[in-house]
């Protein structure tokens, strides 16, 4: 016998449409998104200078197009995500950059796309700086550095993206070396980014801001943007 549907589910609605009707029309499983709710959340963040959507959270083309039309920028972590951002209509150039590639390494496909389109890169390792400098024609002129400040935050190692146990970001003691590398290759460091993990309070954000201030003083003139990464709890 089929499993009965709980009465509470029958009454559940998404964007005013009963879930049971959505199931009848589209079958199951089905993914349903409320565009109005997404726009509401975007408007909640209007006080910030820029709103950047981590595409890995949801790379649905319709949603990418929706957030783009409401002024949201996008973060990509793979060649596939770069291509999806372009397919959704994100432009290649702007201030701030509409598309930013954030990662700790390049693969060949991503490096080709960065070279082809001159995409902005948020470098998570010193080697990425060297690889950018080797691109024919030097299409990238300025970069952001993702730093690991030496501490993390999160209720488990799976949600902790900072500190000695994390693979993410340039170790804070390597910042000076990375700045010298960038200068040697004619790359301007215009931004700093830190993401130490998830949390349920703003204590982790306070820690990041303190570490960010120290790093910003080391970078000095030319710094145009900082990102406290990871989203707000």
N, C-alpha and C positions, 0 to 999 in steps of 0.2 A: 504494500500500500504506500502511496506517496506520503511524504512527511508533511503534516499540517503546518500551515503558515501561521505564526503567532499573530494574535489580533493587533498587537502594538505595531507590527510591521505593516499590516494592512492600512493603518492610519498614518504611517510615516509618509512625508512628502519631501520632494526636492524641487525647489523653485516653484512650489505650489502644485506640483504634479504628483499624485499618489504613486508610491513606489510600485505597487501592484500593477498599475497601468503601464508604467515604464517597462516592467518585466513582460507584460503581454505584448507590447509593441515591438520591443527589441530583443526579447529573449534574455536568457541568463547564461553565464555571467555577463554583466554589462557595467561599464563605467560611466557615471553620470556626474557632470560638473555644473555648478550653479554660477553662471557668469556674473550675476549681480553681486553675489557674495565675494567673488574674487576682486571685483572692482571696489567693493566696500573696504576690503583689506588693503588694497593699494592706496585708497584715500586716507586710511589710518596712518600711512607712512609719509604723507606729503610734507611733513615738517623737515624731513631729511633732504640734504642736497641732491642725493641720487638714490633711486630705488633699483637694486639689481637682483634679478631673480636667478636663483641657482637652478639651472635647467635640469640637473639630475633629479630634482624633486618631482618633475613632471615634464616630459618633453613632447606632450601632445601638441601638434602643430596649431590646432585651433586655439588652444590656450596661449601658446607663444604669440600668436597673432593678436589675441585679445589684450594681453599685457603690453605688447609693443604699442598698440593703438592708444593705450592709456599712459604712455610715457615711461614705461619700465625698460630698463636695460637688462642684458642677459649675461650670465656667466656660463662658460662651456668648459668641459673637462675632457673632451675627446674630439676626434675628427668628425664623428657622427653628429655630435651636438653642434659643432660649428656649422655643418651643412644644414642641419635642421633650423638653426637660427637664421641662416641666409634664406632658406626656403620660406620661413615665416615672415620675411620682409625686413629683417633688421639690416640697417645700412652698415657699411664698412667703416665710415669715418664720422667723427663727431667728438664733442667735448662735453661730458666724459665719453669715452669710447663706448659705442653701443654694444659691442661684443668684446669680452675679455676672456682669454684662455688662461685658466688657472690650473696648475698641476706641478708635480715635482720632477717630471721627466717629459721629454719629447719622444714620440715615436716618429718614424719616417713620414707617415701620412700627415700628421699634424704639422710637422715642420714645413712640409711642402705647402700646406694651406696657409700657414702663417707667412711664409715667404711670398706666396702668390697674392695674398690680400693685404699684407702689411698689418696684420691684426695685433692689437695690444696684448702683451703677455704679462701675467703675474707670475714671476719666476719663483719656484719653490726650492731651487738648488743652484749652487754656483755653476755647475756644468751647463745649465740652460743659458746662462749669459754667454758662455763661450760659443755655444751652438748658434745663437742668434747672430753673433758677430761674424760667423762663417757663411751666412746666407748671401747668395749673389745679389749685388746691388744694394745691400744693407737696407732693406725695406722698413725695418723697425728702428725707430730713432729714440724712443723712450720706453721705459719699463716700470713695472711695479715689483716690489720684492715682498714675498710672503715669508714672514719670520716666525720661527719657533722661539718664544721668549724664555724657554727653559722651565716652564711650568705648564700644567694643563688643568682641565676642569671637566667633570662629568662623573656620573654615578658608577661607571665601570670603564675598563680599558677600551671597550668598544666605542664609547662615546667621548673618550678623552683624546683630543687631537693635538695636544701639546706636551712638552716635557721630554725627558730622556727616552721614554718608551714609544714615542711617536715617530713615524717615518715622514711626517709632513713638515715642510717649511725649512728655511735656512736657519741653522743653529745661530742664536743671537751673537755668539762670539765670532762668527764668520762675517758679520755685517761689514766690517771695515774692509776685508778682503774683497767682498762682492762690490763694494763701492769703487775700489781701485780697479777691479776688472772692468766694470762698466765705463769708467772714465777712460781707461786705456783703449777701449773699443769705440769710444764716441757715443755711448749710450747714456741718456739722461735718466736718472732714477727720480721719477716724479710722484711715486706713491708708495705707501707702506700698508701691509695687510697682515693681520694676525687673526687666527681662529684656534682657540685653545680647547674647544669642546662645548658641549651643551650644558644647560643648567636650568634651574627653576627659580633663580633669583638674579639680581643684577650685580652680585659680588664679583662674578667672573669678568663682567664688563669693566668694573672698576680696576681690576688687576691688569686687564689688557690695556686700558688707557694709560696707566702708570708706566707700563713697559713701552708703550707706543711713544710716550713723551721722551723717554731716554733714547730710543732709536731715532726719533725725529731730530733731536739735537745733534746726533752723530751724522745724519744725512745733511743737515744744514740747508742752505739756500737751494731752491729748485723744487722743494717738496710741495706738491700741489694738493694731494689728497691722502686721507687715511681711511682705512676700513677696519672696523672691529669684527668683521667676519662672522660667519656662522648664524646670523640671524639673532633676533631678540627673543627671550623666553616668554 
